[in-house]
Amino acid sequence: MANRKQRRTHADVQRIHTHTEIDRRLFRAERLVRCMYFEAISDSSPVAELCMSSVLSYLADDLRDLR
């Protein structure tokens, strides 16, 4: 009986899902910010200046939903 898999409760599954969702969104935000940083320090790319407010708004909305 020691080799049987433990069944996860609904609360455990929900906690794991929430943790995974938080990690996914934070990873996505970090990747996007890094890309924007490298675009901003590039002399030949106006992309960062043109869409910085949209990107920050997107990140704020995405991370606000984590509450």
Buried (B, 14 or more C-beta within 10 A) or exposed (E): EEEEEEEEEEEEEEEEEEEEEEEEBEEBBEEBEEEBEEBEEEEEEEBBEEBEEEBEEBBEEBBEEEE
